Amino acid sequence: MADPSTYRPATGTIPDAPGVYKFRDAGGRVVYVGKAKSLRQRLNSYFADIAGLHPRTRQMVTTAAGVEWTVVGTEVEALQLEYNWIKEFDPRFNVRYRDDKTYPVLAVTLHEEFPRLYVYRGPRRKGVRYFGPYAHAWAIRETLDLLLRVFPARTCSAGVFKRHNQIGRPCLLGYIDKCSAPCVGRVTADEHRDIVEDFCDFLAGKTDAMVRRLEKEMTAAAEELEFEKAARLRDDQSALKRALEKQAVVLGDGTDADVVAFAQDDLEVSVQVFHVRGGRVRGQRGWVVDKVEETGVRELVDQFVTQFYGEQVDSARASGVESAPVPREVLVPELPEDAAAVEKWLSDLRGAKAVLRVPQRGDKRALMETVERNAKEAFQQHKLRRAGDLTARSAALQELQDALGLDTAPLRIECTDISHVQGTDVVASLVVFEDGLARKSEYRRFAIREGAEQGDVGSIAEVVRRRFQAYLRENADQPDGALPGIDPETGKPRRFAYAPNLLVVDGGAAQAQAASDVLAELGITDVAVVGLAKRLEEVWVPGEPDPVILPRTSEALYLLQRVRDEAHRFAIAYHRQKRSKRMTTSALDDVPGLGQTRKAALLRHFGSLKRLREASVEEISGVPGVGRHTAQAVHATLSAAGTEGVGRADNQREHK
């Protein structure tokens, strides 16, 4: 691991100008490429306090052994050079928004004498035009089956084509008029290519012109009394309309746009893109990739647009497609800082004006919200797949054992978290994971007593003390011959009878040390303790000066994050419940002459404090035992509390 200070360039030697920089490792390989408006400001940020860097950035600067840069004249030149270097060197620490090869596309082999239409997955090839991607291969086949009636192009493999050419008979599709049968010479190579080009134009968005042409030909055939031809054209037109109906109409103005949205956490980002052509969604694709640095939405937009459209244009040129796959509009959730430069770069790629903008209202804003929901859903599914994978869970436990130097894999993990609002209603949660899965029946919650005055550290110490004192009591009371952890009277597991292999506390070194000190005080030596600091996802081991940095892609870190997030969710839920109950009681406590019996009667009758606050004096006085005078006092008190006390408390932010 290299020390960044050993290769840090002198501050005065770094130009204060736009440019692109490369970090190289000891072997001379490029490990990271970036661009900046000011090279001096950006590069100096990499050589600041290493403890304050993002985990992935820290790993990059300690892997590198040198840095170099190139000054450029404009931000557009910086965009182009950055893209070219990422493509050339493929640096290991750069995020790559590559096409997800699991998405199927419709391929058209334009380089062949008789072009073929087929479903394809994999890298792009020269001379082949691609449409999609589609969510499912069956969706392509279904659409293709409808369109072959109108565009009877070849879909068979080279071997099938050659065999039918030799025997002189077409295949079944040729007999049912879903192939023009170029294998037996029904059409020439030029005629077949015209059919394929019409097919490509239709999928590229020139749908209205195609439908109008068929309608015109149908009318002309009917006027010339060629009714069979007119009927066939009518059926062709109907097939085209059915194919169009399968692509949802989302915008009515013939919009040509890509809609991009993100969902992210500290380590990964999910990207979703909807391709809208002619007002219809023509394709959808998505990625989940690692984050390299602490990046906001603006930076993600900058990175994605540059890489995605650069690679799309390169792929189109390699396939011999003249028109660049850059739409008129790219709709994004936020504009990058160098939006003008990115827009200029996109326009150069497209060969015409391209606009980068944030939709504010109307159908385009509604579509952006739909894409954002898809990004969040894809991100959630990505996490669930990892959580439900037995192999991944086993790998996570093994990685934790190795990284923390444990004697055995931590099959039982417990995690505690603190929740409060400015030091009030302090509560804690204790969640349990066994074999990498949540064991919700074992969850516990605590109302903090003495420890609240000492902040989060004191609260953590109190929770750990109470939890493990209960553990010692449960095992001390166990009669001879009884099964460990089982209540001999009920036959059910005792509440705190099992100790975890690993105790995780939400926090840094101070919180982890407090928990470790309590365990030592109680004489418990077989429970490992770590603290997970949220900002940088560092794992702190008590007594160690430096944290353990787990790889960003490791299953171990992902498991710790899930455990910590579940503890946080459970603590917040209990805190809200307790605060709501306190606020309800305190509001009614201010009503003069209202005792506990009538308080209970009012809440039982109306069901909640909110409904009681909304009730009129007549409705309140209708509760048995509550007179009109008391009802007026209740109504006046709750009306005042609703605007001053309760509303203000509800708007306070929860602190951990």
Residue, then its C-alpha position, 0 to 999 in steps of 0.5 A: m500500500a503506497d503512501p500518497s504523500t510520497y508521490r504528491p506533486a508540489t502544489g505550485t506545479i499543478p496548473d489552475a486550469p481545466g484538464v484531465y488527469k491519470f493515476r498510475d500504479a507502480g507497474g505503470r498501469v492507469v488505475y483512474v482517469g478524471k477531469a476537472k475545471s481546476l486541476r490544482q483544486r481537484l488533485n489537492s483534494y486527493f492528497a488531503d487527510i486520507a481518513g476523510l476520503h471515500p473508501r473507494t477513493r482511499q483505496m485508489v490513492t493508496t494503490a497508485a504510485g504517481v499522477e500526471w495530467t494534461v491541460v486542455g482549452t475547454e471543458v468540452e475538450a476535457l469531456q472528450l479526452e476523459y472519455n477517450w482515456i477511459k475507453e483506452f485504458d479501462p481503469r479499474f477504479n473508474v465506474r463503467y456504465r457498460d450495456d448490461k449484456t443480459y438484456p436481449v436486443l433485436a439484431v439486423t445483420l446489414h453486412e450480409e447479402f440477405p440480412r437476417l433478423y434475430v434475438y441477440r445477447g452479447p457484445r456489439r458487432k460491426g455491420v449489425r444494427y441493434f434495436g432495444p434493449y427489451a426486458h424479455a426475449w419473448a417480447i422481441r419474438e412477439t413483436l417480430d411475429l407481428l411485423l413479419r407479416v408486413f416485413p417478410a424478412r429472413t429470420c433463419s440461421a445461415g445453416v437453415f438458409k443454405r439447406h433450403n437453398q439446396i433443396g429448392r423449397p422454402c421453410l414454413l415461414g415462406y409458405i405462410d408469407k412471413c418470409s419473402a423466401p430469398c433462399v429460393g429466389r422469390v425476391t432478389a437481394d436488393e428487394h430483400r434489403d428494401i424490406v429489411e430497411d423498411f423494417c429498420d425505419f419502422l423500428a427507428g420511429k418512422t411509424d406514421a409514414m409507414v401506416r399512411r403508406l399502407e393506407k394509401e396503397m390499400t385505398a388505391a387497390a380497392e379503387e382498382l377492384e383488387f380486393e384481395k390485395a386491399a384485404r392483405l394491406r388492411d391486415d398488414q396495417s392492422a398488424l402494424k397498429r397492434a405492434l404499436e399498441k405494445q409500446a406504451v404511448v407516453l408523450g403525445d408530441g412525438t418526443d425524441a428523448d432519453v429519460v435517465a434516473f438514479a437510486q443510490d446508497d453510499l456504495e452503489v448506484s442504480v441507473q435506469v434509462f427509458h428510450v422514447r422515440g416518437g412519443r413511445v418507449r422503444g427500449q429500457r435498460g439499467w445498471v447497478v454499479d459501484k461508486v468510486e467517490e462520494t458523488g451526488v446526482r449532478e456528478l452521476v449525470d455528468q459521468f453517465v452521459t459522457q460514457f453512455y453516449g460516447e459508447q453508443v456512438d462508437s457502437a453505432r459507427a462500428s455497426g455502420v449506422e450513419s445516424a448517431p443514437v443521441p436523442r434531441e433531449v436527454l432528461v435528467p433529475e439534475l443538471p451537472e455543473d458543466a451542463a453547457a459543455v456536456e450539451k455542446w458535446l452531445s450536440d457534436l455527437r449527434g450532429a445537430k442540436a441536443v438538449l440536456r434538461v430537467p423536466q419540471r411539469g407535465d407528461k415529461r415530469a410524470l415519465m421522469e417519476t416513473v423512471e425514478r421508481n424503476a431505478k429504486e425498484a431495480f436497486q431494491q431487487h438487486k439488494l434482495r437478490r444478494a440477501g437471498d443468495l445462500t452462497a453470498r451469505s456464506a461468503a459474507l460470514q467467511e469474509l467477516q471471520d477472516a477480516l476480523g480474525l474471529d475463531t469461527a464464522p459469526l453465525r449469530i450477529e446482534c446489532t444495537d442502535i440509538s434513536h432520539v430527538q435532541g436528547t428526548d425519548v431516547v430509545a435503542s433497538l437490538v436486532v438479530f441475524e442468524d446465518g445472514l438472515a433477520r430473526k425478527s422474533e428475537y428483536r428487542r427494544f429498550a427505553i434508555r434510562e441513565g445512559a441518555e445523559q452521556g449521549d450515544v456512547g452512554s446509551i450504547a453502554e447501557v443497552v449492552r449492559r442490560r442485554f448481557q446482564a439478562y444473558l448471564r441471569e438466564n444462564a445462571d438460573q438454568p436447572d441441572g439437566a435442562l437444555p441450554g437456552i430453553d425454559p424448562e416450564t414452557g419449552k420455549p427459548r428464553r429471551f436472552a439465553y443466547a450470546p451472539n458471535l459478533l456484536v455490532v454497534d452503530g458508530g465509530a471507535a468510541q461506541a465500539q470501545a464502550a460496548s467492549d468495556v461493558l463486556a469486559e466488566l461483566g466477564i464475557t470474553d467470547v463475544a467480538v465487538v465492532g462499530l460500523a461508522k456510517r459516513l465512510e463505512e469503516v469497521w472499528v475494532p476496540g483497541e485498534p488505532d485504525p479501522v478495518i476497511l472492507p472492500r466495497t464489493s465484499e459481501a461482508l460489508y453488505l451484510l453489516q450494512r443490512v444489519r445496521d440499517e435494520a437496527h436503525r429502522f427498528a429503533i426509529a419505529y419504537h422512538r416514533q411510537k414512544r414520542s407519539k404516546r408521550m405527546t398524546t398523554s401530555a396534551l390531555d394532561d393540560v386539560p384542567g379537571l380531566g382524570q385518567t378515567r375520562k382520558a381513556a374514555l375519550l381516546r377509546h371513543f375517538g380512536s386517536l388524538k388526531r380525531l379527538r382534536e378534530a371533534s367539535v365540542e358537541e361530539i366531545s360532550g357526547v362521550p359518557g362522563v364528559g360534560r359540556h364544560t369539560a368538553q370545551a376545556v378539552h377542545a380549547t387545549l387541543s386546538a392550542a396544542g395542535t398549532e404550537g406543541v404537537g405540530r412543532a414536535d412532528n416536524q423535528r428531525e429524528h437524530k440517531 
